Amino acid sequence: MRFKVVLAFCVFVMAAASGALSPAFAKSLQIVAFGDSLMAGYQLEAENAYPAKLEKALKAAGHDVVIANGAVSGDTTADGLARLDWTIPDGTDAVLLELGANDALRGVDPAQARQNLDAMISRLKERNIAVMLMGMMAPPNMGDGYGKTFNSIYPELAAKHGVPLYPFFLDGVVTESALKLEDGMHPNAKGVDRLVEKTLPAVKAFVGTIKSRSK
């Protein structure tokens, strides 16, 4: 009996080493949605927040993922940088990084926002965590000069670090009042559906690169 148990264990180890058990024991991709209220699901039920709905859409498309909601309402890029290390746990495969809207609303120097985002991407890459940058745009009332400087942060950092960029996280929602809460800023549940619909092709491509990297 003991011989049979030892033999079975040896077969299991050999199968695992050869990859024969990988489909059954494959680890779900661990993704953290790291951002502010736009991603956190401000005033929405947890299941209506972007991370939950994106996870559902990716699973429906055949991707084995778990997306944790690591977004905090009110966060600036400085706040994100301060909590990055303890919010993103070991074992995380990828981060969807969406920050900067509150910096622009408060008129934070774009150079400081750029520095904070740059540092976050660098830290994540040092931990071998893949990053997808979700771009933001400054509101028009901040002026052309501020907007031009702020809006350039995201494509320039994406090029510098070689990470994928979704140009504007609120694309398809920002000009549609029916897709926003009464505050006129945050997406409602239907707005989140639109965000998922718009971002899904880019996120699926990103997930595909993570899978390829892990093989």
C-alpha positions as CSV (number, residue, x, y, z in Angstrom):
1,M,0.0,0.0,0.0
2,R,2.8,2.4,0.9
3,F,4.5,1.6,-2.4
4,K,1.4,2.5,-4.3
5,V,1.1,5.8,-2.5
6,V,4.7,6.7,-3.2
7,L,4.3,5.6,-6.8
8,A,1.2,7.8,-7.2
9,F,3.0,10.8,-5.7
10,C,5.9,10.3,-8.1
11,V,3.6,10.2,-11.1
12,F,1.9,13.4,-9.9
13,V,5.2,15.2,-9.5
14,M,6.4,14.0,-12.9
15,A,3.2,15.0,-14.6
16,A,3.2,18.5,-13.0
17,A,6.8,19.0,-14.1
18,S,6.1,18.0,-17.6
19,G,3.1,20.3,-17.8
20,A,0.6,17.5,-18.2
21,L,-1.5,18.8,-15.3
22,S,-1.3,22.5,-16.2
23,P,-4.8,22.8,-17.6
24,A,-6.4,21.5,-14.5
25,F,-4.1,23.3,-12.0
26,A,-3.4,26.5,-14.0
27,K,-3.4,29.6,-11.8
28,S,-5.9,32.3,-12.6
29,L,-4.3,35.5,-13.7
30,Q,-4.3,37.9,-10.7
31,I,-5.0,41.4,-11.8
32,V,-5.4,44.5,-9.7
33,A,-7.5,47.5,-11.0
34,F,-5.6,50.4,-9.4
35,G,-7.1,53.8,-9.6
36,D,-9.5,56.4,-8.2
37,S,-13.3,56.7,-8.0
38,L,-13.8,56.3,-11.7
39,M,-12.5,52.8,-11.5
40,A,-13.6,52.1,-7.9
41,G,-17.3,52.3,-8.7
42,Y,-18.2,55.5,-6.8
43,Q,-21.8,55.2,-5.4
44,L,-22.3,51.9,-7.2
45,E,-22.8,48.4,-5.8
46,A,-19.6,46.4,-5.9
47,E,-20.9,44.2,-8.7
48,N,-21.4,47.2,-10.9
49,A,-17.9,48.6,-10.5
50,Y,-15.5,48.4,-13.4
51,P,-13.2,45.7,-12.0
52,A,-16.2,43.3,-11.4
53,K,-17.8,43.9,-14.7
54,L,-14.5,43.7,-16.6
55,E,-13.7,40.4,-14.9
56,K,-17.1,39.0,-15.9
57,A,-16.5,40.1,-19.5
58,L,-13.1,38.6,-19.7
59,K,-14.3,35.3,-18.2
60,A,-17.1,35.2,-20.8
61,A,-14.4,35.6,-23.5
62,G,-12.6,32.6,-22.1
63,H,-9.9,34.2,-19.9
64,D,-9.3,32.8,-16.5
65,V,-8.7,36.0,-14.5
66,V,-9.4,37.4,-11.0
67,I,-9.6,41.2,-10.9
68,A,-9.3,42.8,-7.5
69,N,-10.7,46.3,-7.0
70,G,-7.7,48.3,-5.7
71,A,-9.1,51.7,-6.5
72,V,-9.8,54.4,-3.9
73,S,-12.1,57.3,-4.4
74,G,-10.3,60.7,-4.2
75,D,-6.9,59.3,-4.9
76,T,-4.3,61.5,-6.7
77,T,-1.2,60.0,-8.3
78,A,0.6,61.0,-5.1
79,D,-1.9,59.0,-3.0
80,G,-1.5,56.0,-5.4
81,L,2.3,56.1,-5.2
82,A,2.1,56.2,-1.3
83,R,-0.1,53.1,-1.1
84,L,1.2,51.1,-4.1
85,D,3.5,48.6,-2.4
86,W,1.0,47.5,0.2
87,T,-2.1,47.6,-2.1
88,I,-0.5,45.4,-4.8
89,P,0.1,42.0,-3.1
90,D,2.8,39.5,-4.0
91,G,1.6,37.1,-6.7
92,T,-0.1,39.9,-8.7
93,D,0.4,39.3,-12.4
94,A,-0.8,42.6,-13.8
95,V,-2.1,46.0,-12.9
96,L,-4.5,48.3,-14.7
97,L,-3.2,51.7,-13.7
98,E,-5.8,54.5,-13.9
99,L,-4.8,57.7,-12.0
100,G,-4.5,61.3,-12.7
101,A,-8.1,62.6,-12.9
102,N,-8.0,64.2,-9.4
103,D,-4.6,65.7,-10.1
104,A,-6.0,67.5,-13.2
105,L,-9.2,68.6,-11.3
106,R,-7.0,70.1,-8.6
107,G,-4.5,71.7,-11.0
108,V,-1.6,69.6,-9.7
109,D,1.6,70.4,-11.7
110,P,1.7,67.9,-14.6
111,A,5.4,67.3,-13.9
112,Q,4.5,66.0,-10.5
113,A,1.8,63.7,-11.8
114,R,4.2,62.4,-14.4
115,Q,6.8,61.7,-11.8
116,N,4.4,59.8,-9.6
117,L,3.1,57.7,-12.5
118,D,6.6,57.1,-13.7
119,A,7.6,55.8,-10.2
120,M,4.6,53.5,-10.0
121,I,5.2,51.9,-13.3
122,S,8.9,51.5,-12.5
123,R,8.2,49.8,-9.1
124,L,5.7,47.4,-10.6
125,K,8.1,46.5,-13.4
126,E,10.8,45.9,-10.8
127,R,8.4,43.3,-9.3
128,N,7.8,41.7,-12.7
129,I,4.2,42.9,-12.7
130,A,2.8,43.8,-16.1
131,V,1.2,47.2,-16.4
132,M,-1.5,48.6,-18.6
133,L,-1.8,52.4,-18.4
134,M,-5.3,53.8,-18.6
135,G,-5.0,57.4,-19.9
136,M,-6.7,60.4,-18.6
137,M,-7.3,63.9,-20.0
138,A,-7.5,67.2,-18.3
139,P,-10.9,69.0,-18.3
140,P,-11.1,71.8,-20.8
141,N,-11.5,74.5,-18.1
142,M,-7.9,74.0,-17.1
143,G,-6.8,75.7,-20.3
144,D,-5.0,74.6,-23.4
145,G,-1.5,74.9,-22.0
146,Y,-2.2,72.8,-19.0
147,G,-4.3,70.3,-21.0
148,K,-1.6,69.8,-23.6
149,T,1.1,69.2,-21.0
150,F,-1.1,66.9,-18.8
151,N,-2.5,64.9,-21.7
152,S,1.0,64.1,-23.0
153,I,1.9,62.3,-19.8
154,Y,0.3,59.0,-20.7
155,P,1.5,58.3,-24.2
156,E,5.0,59.5,-23.3
157,L,5.2,57.2,-20.2
158,A,3.8,54.3,-22.2
159,A,6.5,54.7,-24.8
160,K,9.2,55.2,-22.2
161,H,8.3,52.0,-20.3
162,G,7.0,49.9,-23.3
163,V,3.6,49.3,-21.7
164,P,0.3,49.2,-23.4
165,L,-1.9,52.4,-23.2
166,Y,-5.6,52.8,-23.4
167,P,-5.6,56.5,-24.4
168,F,-8.6,57.8,-22.5
169,F,-10.4,55.7,-19.8
170,L,-13.6,57.7,-20.0
171,D,-13.9,57.5,-23.7
172,G,-17.6,57.0,-24.7
173,V,-18.9,58.2,-21.4
174,V,-17.6,61.6,-20.6
175,T,-19.9,63.4,-23.1
176,E,-22.9,61.2,-22.4
177,S,-25.1,62.5,-19.5
178,A,-27.2,59.4,-19.6
179,L,-24.1,57.3,-18.7
180,K,-23.1,59.4,-15.7
181,L,-24.3,59.9,-12.2
182,E,-26.1,63.2,-11.2
183,D,-22.7,64.7,-10.4
184,G,-22.0,64.7,-14.1
185,M,-18.5,63.2,-13.6
186,H,-18.7,59.5,-12.5
187,P,-20.1,56.7,-14.7
188,N,-23.3,55.1,-13.6
189,A,-23.9,51.3,-14.0
190,K,-24.7,51.8,-17.7
191,G,-21.6,54.0,-18.0
192,V,-19.5,51.2,-16.6
193,D,-20.9,48.8,-19.2
194,R,-19.8,51.3,-21.8
195,L,-16.3,51.5,-20.3
196,V,-16.0,47.7,-20.3
197,E,-17.2,47.5,-23.9
198,K,-14.7,50.1,-25.1
199,T,-11.7,48.9,-23.1
200,L,-12.3,45.2,-23.5
201,P,-10.4,44.6,-26.8
202,A,-7.3,46.4,-25.5
203,V,-7.5,44.6,-22.1
204,K,-7.9,41.2,-23.8
205,A,-4.8,41.9,-25.9
206,F,-3.0,42.8,-22.7
207,V,-4.1,39.6,-21.0
208,G,-2.9,37.7,-24.0
209,T,0.6,39.1,-23.6
210,I,0.7,38.1,-19.9
211,K,-0.3,34.6,-20.8
212,S,2.5,34.4,-23.5
213,R,5.0,35.8,-21.0
214,S,4.2,33.2,-18.4
215,K,4.6,30.2,-20.7
